[in-house]
Amino acid sequence: MFMNIPFILLQCATFFYLISTAGYFCYLFHQKNRIQQTALGALGIGAVVHLFAIVLQSAALGGLPIYTLAQSLSMAGLSLAAMFIYTQYRFRLKILGVYATAMISVLMLASLFLPEVAKAPDKIYKGIFFFGHIILIFSGEAMLALACGAGILYLLQEQGIKGKSPGFFFKRLPSLDFLDAVSYTCITTGFALLTFGLVTGLIYARSAWGNFWQWDVKEVFSLGAWLVYAALLHLRLYSGWRGRNSAIMSVIGFIILIFTFLGVNFFLGGHHQGFTQ
């Protein structure tokens, strides 16, 4: 019975996420603050319920629930919800909720509809560095997902400004400078979290397998994604890469992250393959 409670809570959380998504899409068309506040409230309730479900799952498993694909997608959804709420209260970029809540809902629906896999956690996946690695990586990738969203909004607004007619998004989006600033903050925060996540992963690998680096395919692609964002930040600071170039790079970087998160495990294998079964 106890094992069913987290799943019921995840269903409830998904229900609130879907309400939030519908609310943000209504806000996209009607631009009423009351609609946006309701959507944000539904997202907050969903995140709290989701967190409670994760806590119960962790208690039952004796570790963070990231041992199957469904669990990993659920953790990604919670991380994105938490990071969006933080970003929302910092920047008030309301329209970003359309992108964020839609992605959260897709992650959670995929998590719920995936076949149940009975899989006990391996005892090797324990310890503060392992848990720190997981939390930091998921949080960092969530912030970089939001940077991608802000980059997409930048490109839409730029197209509206340069076009002969403003288009649908012109009056619904803030200035290009503001969108660029939000994207940059999300990139720097996400990059810092990703960096610490990779460092804790290296320390954990040393304690678990005896080496900091094993040339595992996931390690290689993770390093490649890290280098893309490092290059982007370097170009922004020293070569003036702002605006359009930065927005495009944020989108490309996130596509690489998605492949690193899912594609590598599905198609190339490695130590992390077991987490997407």
N, C-alpha and C positions, 0 to 999 in steps of 0.2 A: 504493500500500500504506500509506504514511504517513497518508493521509487517512482510512483505515479504522480505524486504531488509536484515535483519539479517540472514534469512535462505539462501538467495542467497550467502551472504558472507561466511556462513559456508560451503556451497557447494564449493565455490572457494578455501577456506582454505584447505578443504579435497583434492581437486585436486592437490594443491601444496604439501601436505603431501604425496600423492601417488607418485608424481614425485620424491620427496625426498627418499621415500622408495625404488623405483626402482633404483635410483642413488646409494644408499648405497649398494644394492645387487650387482650392477655392480662393485662397488668398492671392494666388498668382493672377487670377482673373478679376477679382473684386477689390483687392487692395484695402480691406477693412482690418484695422488693428485688432478688433475683437475676434475676428476669425483666426488671425495669426496667434494671438494669445491662447485661444482655446486649443489650437493645434500644438503649441509648445507645451501646454499643460498636459495634454494627452501623451505627448512624447515623454515628459518627465515621469508620469505615472507608470508608463510602460517600462522605462528604464529602472525604476525602483522595484517593480515586480520582477523584472528580468534579473536584477542583481540578487534578489532574494532566492530566485530559482537557482542561480549559479552557486550561491552559498550552500544551499541544500545539496546540490549535486556534488560539490566539493567535499562536504561532510560524508556523503555516502561513498564516494570514491577514495577519499583520503588524499586528494590532490585536485588541482584545477581541472575542470572538465574540458580537455582539449585533445582527447585521445582518439577521436573519430572525426570524420569530415563534418557531421552534423554539429558536434560540439564546437569544433573550430569556427564554423560559420556563425554559431550562436555567440561565441566570444567576440568575434569580429563585429557583430551587430551591436552588442552592448558597448564595446569600445567606441564605436562610431557615434552612438547615441550620447555617451558621456562627453566625448570631445566636442560634439556639435553644441551641446548645452553650454559647455564652457566658452566656446567661440561665440555663441549667440549672445551671451551676457557680456562678453568683452567688446564685441563690435556691433551688435544689433543689425547684422546683415540678414534681415528676415527672409529674403528671397532664397537664400542658400538652403533653407529648410526644405524646399521642393526637391532639391538634389539629394540632400542627406537622408530625409525620411523615406524617400523612394528606395534608396540603396539599402537602408536598414530593413525595410519591409521585404525586399527581395531576399536578403540574407536569411531573415528569419523564416520566411515561407519555405525556402530551400532546405533550411535546417529541419523544419517540422515534417516535410514530406519525404525526406530521405529515409530509406529503410533503416529500421533499428538494428544496430550492430552491438551485440553483447561482447564487450571487450574490457578486460580488467587492466588497469594501468600497470605498466612495467615498473618494478621497484627502482629501476635505475633513474627514472624520471622524478627525482625528488630533490629537495634542498632549496635554500634561499636563492642561489644563483639561477637555478632552473626556473623557479617561479618568477624571479625578477626578469629573466630573459623573456618569458612569455608575456608578462604584463607590459613591459617596456616596448617590445616589438609590436604588439597589437595596438597600443596607444599611439606609437609613432606612425604606424601605417594608417591609423584612423585620421590623424592630423594631416598626413600627406594626401589622403583621399579628399579631405576638405579643401586642401590647396588646389587639387585638381578641379574641384567644383568651382572654386573662385576663379580659376583660370578659364574655365569654360564660360562663365558669366562675363569675364573680361572680353573674351573674343566675340561674344554675342553683342555686347554693348559697343565694342569698337566697330563691328560691322554695321550696326545701326547708325552710328555717328558718321561713318564714311559714306554710307549709302545715300541715294537721292531721297529716299523716304525713311523716316526714323524706324519704323517697324514696331512690332508688338512689344519688344523688351525695352525700348528706349526709355520710356517713362517709368518703367518698373524696376530699373536697375540704377544703382548709385553711380558716382563718377568713376572714371577709369583709374584715377589715382587712388581712390579708396579701395577698389577691388584689388588693385595691385598690392596695396599695403596689407590687406587681409591675407592674400595669397602668400606674400613674403613672410608674414608672421607665422602662418601655418607651416610653411616650409622649414623655417628655422627651428620652430618648436618640434616638428615631426622629425627633422634631421637629428636634433639633439637626442630625442628619445630613442630613435633608431640606432644611433651610435652607442649609447649606453646599453641598449638591448643586445647589440652585437658583441660588445665587450663582455657582458655577463654571460653570453652564450659561449664565448671563447674560454672563459674561466670554468664554466660548467663542463665543457668538452674536455678540458685538461683533467678535471677530477674524475670524469666518467670513463674516458677512453685513453687517458694518458698523454694526449697531445692537444695543444691549443688549436691546431689546424690540420685537417685530414684531407683536404681537397675534395670533400663531399660536394656533390653537384649543387646542393642547396646553399652551401657556404659560398661557392663561386658566384652564383647568381645574386645572392644577398650582397656580396661585396660589389658586384657590378651595379646593382641598384643604388647602393650607398655612394659609389663613385659618380653616378649621374647627378645626384642631388648635390654632392660636394662640388662638382664642376659648375652646376647652376649657381650655387652661392658664390663661388669664386668669380664667375663671370659677372654677376650682379655687382659685387663689391669693387672689382678692378677693371671691368670692361663696360660698365654701364648697361648691362643686359637687364632692362626693366620692361614692363609693359608686355607687348605681344610676344617677344622672344621668351620671356620668363613664363608667360601663360602656356605657350606651346610646350616648353620643356617640362612644366609641372604635369601636363597631361601625359606626355611621353613617359616620364618617370613613373607615374602611377600605373600605366599599362605594364611596365616592366615589373612593378611590385606585384600586380595581380598574377602575372605569369610565375613569378617567384613563389607566391603563396600557394597557387593551385597547379599551374601547368607543370612545374618542375616535379612535383610529387606524382602527378598522374602519368607523365610521359618519360621522365628521366630517372625516377627512383631516388635512392639515397637514404640517409638516416631518418629523414622526416616523412618518408612515404607512408609509414604506418599511421600517421595522424590524419590521413585523408582516405581511410578505408571505410 
